[in-house]
Amino acid sequence: MSINLLKDEGTPLDKQRFTIRELVQPPLNKLEDDAFTRVRVILANGLEQQANRFQHHCSQFNGPLREALASVRRVEHHQQTMINWLLSSDHSPLETTIAYEQVAIEVTAAIAQQEPDPYLAQVYRFGLLEDFDHMYRYSALLDRVEGKDANNILQSYTDVVPGRITFEEHRHPHDDLRDHYDRTRASAISKMNALTVMSGEYQTRDYYMTIGPTFSDPVARLLYAEIASIEEQHVTQYGSIIDPDETLLEKWLLYEANEVYNYYSFVESEPNPRIRAIWERFLDYELGHLHLVRNLFQKYEDRDPAEILPEQMPTPIPFESQREFVRKTLEAEIDLRTDGSKFVDKPMEGPKSLEYRQHMNSEGSPTSSVTEGYVWTPGTELNRKTT
């Protein structure tokens, strides 16, 4: 599939319409559909959620763009609805959590390997090892609370072993800030990678904040509270690598281009023809949004979108198991820490984070207690006790 980010016009915005009934499509089959179909669904939901959030914020700062923002934002909302409702009701909140962590691991690992900027690639690898540990903690909780094996969701694509221990992930806010890319020199794919990973982490943080209080189990409530705190750190980290000097329209242009890029990647890798048709439709819709914003960028900033966007689409994100890369990263970088925006060896960690962590953990860490004696094996704790 050939797409030109500077010329393709996609579906005109006034033709992008939905009925209430078509917003709610038949959901995925939890056990029969490939796990990476669910990965794409969850990532797409995060991208649309963040696009909607960004456009709401933009409208508070720019009067002339409000009509365009409102029109695009309504379509983004309906796209998110159709996508999010693809998750089936037989996913428990904990199973959905496992799926969210699989997205964080596999997508971040894939992006880390294609990121051309070595520092940004290091940022992604750093966060990856923490999400990897979250998967392990939630898998233990799923085993003990619901008697389910996380691999029913993961389908053997993702390992269930400890990463950088969550107990040690708590950092002072200043030690979660990173050096941002330079908007005048960074490649378009670096800018889009930042938006993709930040969007995914933002929706994970919001999901944990929403679902955590609904548990009656006290350990589950504590576990979600602790990991939600780390997800807030991740949103801070990934948001800080975006150049704050980008103009509002420059950022909007990048958001739309990134949605085009992601839907293009989904189309290239989706085996389910019904779901692929949704990706194809939304790819065309996002090209329509991009066409609109290109024109607004030229009108209001008198700049050529070619300053920001490449003509040709970057190599699509590979949606496949990144197990070997994750294992190598885990072995090489598990003891990496931060001091301000710098990555340092564990003994050189910033003193602010050491004090912050000591206080946060002073009454215990639920992510540590939930995995006492837990080692993932096929089956569940209930099954092992009865055999």
C-alpha positions as CSV (number, residue, x, y, z in Angstrom):
1,M,0.0,0.0,0.0
2,S,1.4,3.4,-1.1
3,I,0.5,6.5,0.9
4,N,1.7,10.0,0.4
5,L,1.5,12.0,3.6
6,L,1.7,15.3,1.7
7,K,-0.8,14.7,-1.0
8,D,-3.4,12.0,-0.2
9,E,-6.7,13.5,0.7
10,G,-8.6,10.5,2.1
11,T,-12.4,10.6,2.8
12,P,-13.6,14.2,3.1
13,L,-14.6,15.2,6.6
14,D,-18.2,15.8,5.7
15,K,-18.5,12.2,4.5
16,Q,-17.2,10.7,7.7
17,R,-20.5,9.7,9.3
18,F,-21.7,7.0,11.7
19,T,-25.0,5.6,12.9
20,I,-25.5,4.6,16.5
21,R,-25.9,0.9,15.6
22,E,-22.7,0.7,13.5
23,L,-20.7,2.2,16.4
24,V,-21.2,-1.1,18.2
25,Q,-19.7,-3.9,16.1
26,P,-19.5,-7.6,17.1
27,P,-16.6,-7.9,19.6
28,L,-13.4,-9.9,19.3
29,N,-13.3,-13.5,20.4
30,K,-11.1,-13.5,23.5
31,L,-9.6,-16.9,22.9
32,E,-9.8,-17.4,19.1
33,D,-8.7,-14.1,17.7
34,D,-5.0,-13.5,17.6
35,A,-3.7,-11.6,20.7
36,F,-2.1,-9.0,18.4
37,T,-5.5,-8.1,17.1
38,R,-6.5,-7.1,20.6
39,V,-3.1,-5.3,20.9
40,R,-4.0,-3.2,17.9
41,V,-7.5,-2.5,19.3
42,I,-6.2,-1.3,22.6
43,L,-3.4,0.8,21.0
44,A,-5.9,2.3,18.6
45,N,-8.2,3.2,21.5
46,G,-5.4,5.0,23.2
47,L,-4.5,6.9,20.1
48,E,-8.0,8.1,19.6
49,Q,-8.5,8.9,23.2
50,Q,-5.3,11.1,23.2
51,A,-6.3,12.7,19.9
52,N,-9.6,13.7,21.4
53,R,-8.0,15.0,24.6
54,F,-5.4,17.0,22.6
55,Q,-8.1,18.6,20.4
56,H,-10.2,19.6,23.5
57,H,-7.1,21.3,25.0
58,C,-6.4,23.0,21.7
59,S,-9.8,24.5,21.5
60,Q,-9.3,26.2,24.8
61,F,-6.3,28.1,23.4
62,N,-7.4,29.0,19.8
63,G,-10.7,30.5,18.7
64,P,-10.3,30.4,14.9
65,L,-9.6,26.6,15.0
66,R,-12.6,25.7,17.2
67,E,-15.0,24.7,14.4
68,A,-12.4,22.5,12.7
69,L,-11.3,20.9,16.0
70,A,-15.0,20.2,16.9
71,S,-15.7,18.5,13.6
72,V,-12.6,16.3,13.6
73,R,-13.0,15.6,17.4
74,R,-16.5,14.2,16.9
75,V,-15.2,11.7,14.3
76,E,-12.3,10.8,16.6
77,H,-14.8,10.2,19.4
78,H,-16.9,7.9,17.2
79,Q,-13.8,6.0,15.9
80,Q,-12.8,5.4,19.5
81,T,-16.2,4.2,20.4
82,M,-16.3,1.6,17.6
83,I,-12.8,0.5,18.5
84,N,-13.2,0.3,22.3
85,W,-16.5,-1.7,21.9
86,L,-14.6,-4.4,20.0
87,L,-13.3,-5.7,23.4
88,S,-15.6,-8.5,24.5
89,S,-17.5,-8.5,27.7
90,D,-16.0,-11.9,28.8
91,H,-12.7,-10.1,29.5
92,S,-12.6,-9.5,33.2
93,P,-11.0,-6.2,34.3
94,L,-7.9,-8.1,35.3
95,E,-7.7,-9.8,31.9
96,T,-8.0,-6.5,30.2
97,T,-5.2,-5.2,32.4
98,I,-3.0,-8.1,31.2
99,A,-3.8,-7.1,27.7
100,Y,-3.0,-3.5,28.3
101,E,0.4,-4.5,29.7
102,Q,1.0,-6.7,26.6
103,V,0.4,-3.7,24.5
104,A,2.9,-1.6,26.5
105,I,5.6,-4.3,26.3
106,E,5.3,-5.4,22.6
107,V,4.6,-2.0,21.1
108,T,7.3,-0.2,23.1
109,A,9.8,-2.9,22.3
110,A,9.0,-2.7,18.6
111,I,9.3,1.1,18.6
112,A,12.6,1.0,20.6
113,Q,14.2,-1.0,17.9
114,Q,13.2,1.2,15.0
115,E,13.8,4.5,16.8
116,P,16.8,6.3,15.0
117,D,17.7,8.5,18.0
118,P,19.8,6.5,20.5
119,Y,18.7,8.6,23.5
120,L,15.0,8.2,22.7
121,A,15.5,4.5,22.1
122,Q,17.0,4.3,25.6
123,V,14.0,6.1,27.0
124,Y,11.7,3.4,25.5
125,R,13.8,0.6,26.7
126,F,13.9,2.0,30.2
127,G,10.1,2.2,30.4
128,L,9.7,-1.2,28.8
129,L,11.4,-3.0,31.6
130,E,9.0,-1.5,34.1
131,D,5.9,-2.4,32.1
132,F,7.3,-5.9,31.9
133,D,7.4,-6.2,35.7
134,H,3.8,-4.9,35.9
135,M,2.7,-7.8,33.7
136,Y,4.3,-10.2,36.1
137,R,2.6,-8.6,39.2
138,Y,-0.9,-8.5,37.5
139,S,-0.4,-12.1,36.3
140,A,0.1,-13.2,39.9
141,L,-3.0,-11.3,41.0
142,L,-5.0,-12.9,38.1
143,D,-3.8,-16.4,39.2
144,R,-4.7,-15.9,42.8
145,V,-7.9,-13.9,42.6
146,E,-9.6,-15.4,39.5
147,G,-7.7,-18.7,39.2
148,K,-6.8,-17.9,35.6
149,D,-3.6,-18.2,33.6
150,A,-2.4,-14.9,32.0
151,N,-1.2,-16.9,29.0
152,N,-4.8,-17.3,27.9
153,I,-4.6,-13.7,27.0
154,L,-0.9,-13.5,26.0
155,Q,-1.0,-16.6,23.8
156,S,2.7,-17.3,24.4
157,Y,3.8,-14.1,22.7
158,T,5.0,-12.4,26.0
159,D,7.0,-13.8,28.9
160,V,5.7,-13.6,32.5
161,V,8.8,-13.0,34.6
162,P,9.9,-10.1,36.8
163,G,11.4,-7.0,35.2
164,R,12.8,-3.9,37.0
165,I,11.0,-4.5,40.3
166,T,8.1,-2.2,40.7
167,F,9.2,-1.6,44.3
168,E,12.2,0.2,42.9
169,E,10.5,2.1,40.1
170,H,9.2,5.0,42.3
171,R,11.1,8.1,41.4
172,H,11.1,11.8,42.2
173,P,9.1,13.7,39.5
174,H,12.3,15.6,38.3
175,D,14.0,12.2,37.6
176,D,11.2,11.3,35.2
177,L,11.8,14.3,33.0
178,R,13.9,13.5,29.8
179,D,15.7,15.6,27.3
180,H,13.2,16.4,24.4
181,Y,13.9,16.0,20.8
182,D,14.7,19.1,18.7
183,R,11.8,19.8,16.5
184,T,14.0,21.3,13.8
185,R,16.3,18.3,13.5
186,A,14.4,15.2,14.8
187,S,13.0,12.8,12.2
188,A,9.3,12.5,11.7
189,I,9.3,8.9,12.9
190,S,10.9,10.0,16.2
191,K,8.1,12.6,16.7
192,M,5.4,10.0,15.9
193,N,7.0,7.3,18.1
194,A,6.8,9.7,21.0
195,L,3.1,10.3,20.4
196,T,2.3,6.6,20.0
197,V,4.0,5.5,23.2
198,M,2.7,8.4,25.3
199,S,-0.9,7.8,24.0
200,G,-0.7,4.1,25.0
201,E,0.7,4.9,28.5
202,Y,-1.9,7.7,29.0
203,Q,-4.8,5.4,28.5
204,T,-3.2,2.7,30.7
205,R,-2.9,5.3,33.5
206,D,-6.5,6.3,33.0
207,Y,-7.8,2.7,32.9
208,Y,-6.0,1.8,36.2
209,M,-7.3,4.9,37.9
210,T,-10.9,4.0,36.8
211,I,-10.9,0.3,37.4
212,G,-8.8,0.1,40.5
213,P,-11.4,1.4,43.0
214,T,-14.0,-1.1,41.7
215,F,-12.2,-4.1,43.2
216,S,-13.3,-5.4,46.6
217,D,-10.0,-7.3,47.2
218,P,-7.7,-5.1,49.3
219,V,-4.6,-6.4,47.6
220,A,-6.0,-5.7,44.2
221,R,-6.9,-2.1,45.2
222,L,-3.4,-1.5,46.5
223,L,-1.8,-3.1,43.5
224,Y,-3.7,-0.9,41.0
225,A,-2.9,2.2,43.1
226,E,0.8,1.5,43.1
227,I,1.1,0.7,39.4
228,A,-1.1,3.6,38.4
229,S,1.5,5.8,40.2
230,I,4.2,4.4,37.9
231,E,2.0,4.8,34.8
232,E,1.8,8.5,35.7
233,Q,5.5,8.6,35.8
234,H,5.6,7.0,32.4
235,V,3.2,9.6,30.9
236,T,5.5,12.3,32.4
237,Q,8.6,10.6,30.9
238,Y,7.2,10.1,27.4
239,G,5.4,13.5,27.3
240,S,8.7,15.2,28.2
241,I,10.5,14.0,25.1
242,I,8.2,16.1,22.9
243,D,9.6,19.5,22.0
244,P,7.6,22.1,23.9
245,D,8.4,24.7,21.2
246,E,6.3,23.0,18.5
247,T,3.4,25.2,17.6
248,L,-0.2,24.1,18.3
249,L,-0.8,23.4,14.6
250,E,2.5,21.7,14.2
251,K,1.5,19.3,17.0
252,W,-1.9,18.7,15.5
253,L,-0.3,17.9,12.1
254,L,1.9,15.3,13.8
255,Y,-1.0,13.8,15.7
256,E,-3.0,13.3,12.5
257,A,0.1,11.9,10.6
258,N,0.7,9.5,13.5
259,E,-2.8,8.2,13.4
260,V,-2.4,7.7,9.7
261,Y,0.8,5.9,10.3
262,N,-0.6,3.6,13.0
263,Y,-3.7,2.7,11.0
264,Y,-1.4,1.9,8.1
265,S,0.6,-0.4,10.3
266,F,-2.6,-2.1,11.5
267,V,-3.8,-2.7,8.0
268,E,-0.4,-4.2,7.0
269,S,-0.5,-6.7,9.9
270,E,-4.2,-7.5,10.6
271,P,-5.2,-11.1,9.8
272,N,-8.9,-10.7,10.7
273,P,-10.7,-9.4,7.6
274,R,-13.6,-7.8,9.5
275,I,-11.2,-5.9,11.8
276,R,-8.9,-5.0,8.9
277,A,-11.9,-3.4,7.1
278,I,-12.3,-1.1,10.1
279,W,-8.6,-0.2,10.0
280,E,-8.9,0.6,6.3
281,R,-11.9,2.8,6.8
282,F,-10.2,4.7,9.6
283,L,-7.0,5.0,7.7
284,D,-9.0,6.8,5.0
285,Y,-10.7,9.0,7.6
286,E,-7.4,10.0,9.2
287,L,-6.0,10.9,5.8
288,G,-9.0,13.2,5.5
289,H,-8.2,14.7,8.8
290,L,-4.5,15.1,7.8
291,H,-5.6,16.8,4.5
292,L,-7.7,19.3,6.5
293,V,-4.9,20.1,9.0
294,R,-2.3,20.4,6.2
295,N,-4.4,23.2,4.7
296,L,-4.9,24.9,8.1
297,F,-1.1,24.7,8.7
298,Q,-0.5,26.5,5.4
299,K,-3.3,29.0,6.0
300,Y,-2.4,30.1,9.6
301,E,1.3,29.5,9.7
302,D,2.2,30.1,6.1
303,R,4.5,27.1,6.2
304,D,4.8,24.0,4.0
305,P,3.8,20.7,5.7
306,A,6.9,19.2,4.0
307,E,8.9,21.0,6.8
308,I,7.3,18.6,9.2
309,L,6.2,15.5,7.4
310,P,8.0,13.1,5.0
311,E,6.4,12.3,1.7
312,Q,6.6,8.6,2.2
313,M,5.2,6.5,5.0
314,P,7.8,5.2,7.5
315,T,8.3,1.4,7.9
316,P,5.1,0.1,9.6
317,I,5.2,-1.0,13.3
318,P,5.8,-4.8,13.4
319,F,3.1,-6.4,15.5
320,E,4.8,-9.6,16.6
321,S,6.5,-11.1,19.6
322,Q,9.5,-9.1,20.8
323,R,10.5,-11.7,23.3
324,E,14.2,-12.0,22.4
325,F,14.7,-8.2,22.4
326,V,13.0,-7.9,25.8
327,R,15.1,-10.7,27.3
328,K,18.3,-9.1,26.0
329,T,17.2,-5.7,27.3
330,L,16.3,-7.1,30.7
331,E,19.7,-8.8,31.0
332,A,21.6,-5.7,30.0
333,E,19.6,-2.8,31.6
334,I,17.7,-4.0,34.6
335,D,19.9,-2.0,37.0
336,L,19.7,1.2,35.0
337,R,18.4,4.2,37.0
338,T,18.0,8.0,36.4
339,D,19.5,11.2,37.8
340,G,17.6,14.0,36.3
341,S,17.3,13.3,32.5
342,K,20.4,11.1,32.5
343,F,20.4,7.3,32.7
344,V,22.9,6.0,35.2
345,D,24.0,2.8,36.9
346,K,22.1,1.9,40.0
347,P,24.7,3.3,42.5
348,M,24.5,6.7,40.8
349,E,20.8,7.2,41.1
350,G,19.6,10.7,42.1
351,P,19.3,11.3,45.8
352,K,15.8,12.8,45.4
353,S,14.5,9.5,44.0
354,L,16.1,7.5,46.8
355,E,14.3,9.6,49.4
356,Y,11.0,9.7,47.5
357,R,11.1,5.9,47.1
358,Q,11.9,5.3,50.8
359,H,8.9,7.3,51.8
360,M,6.5,5.7,49.2
361,N,7.5,2.2,50.3
362,S,7.7,2.9,54.0
363,E,4.4,1.1,54.7
364,G,5.1,-1.8,52.3
365,S,4.7,-2.4,48.5
366,P,1.7,-4.4,47.4
367,T,3.4,-5.3,44.1
368,S,6.0,-7.2,46.2
369,S,3.6,-8.9,48.5
370,V,1.3,-10.1,45.7
371,T,4.1,-12.2,44.1
372,E,5.5,-13.8,47.2
373,G,6.1,-17.4,46.2
374,Y,4.7,-16.8,42.7
375,V,6.5,-18.3,39.6
376,W,4.5,-18.5,36.4
377,T,3.8,-22.0,35.2
378,P,1.1,-23.2,32.7
379,G,-2.2,-23.5,34.5
380,T,-3.2,-21.7,37.7
381,E,-2.6,-21.8,41.4
382,L,-6.0,-23.5,41.9
383,N,-5.1,-26.2,39.3
384,R,-1.7,-26.8,41.0
385,K,-3.3,-27.2,44.4
386,T,-5.7,-29.9,43.2
387,T,-3.3,-32.1,41.2
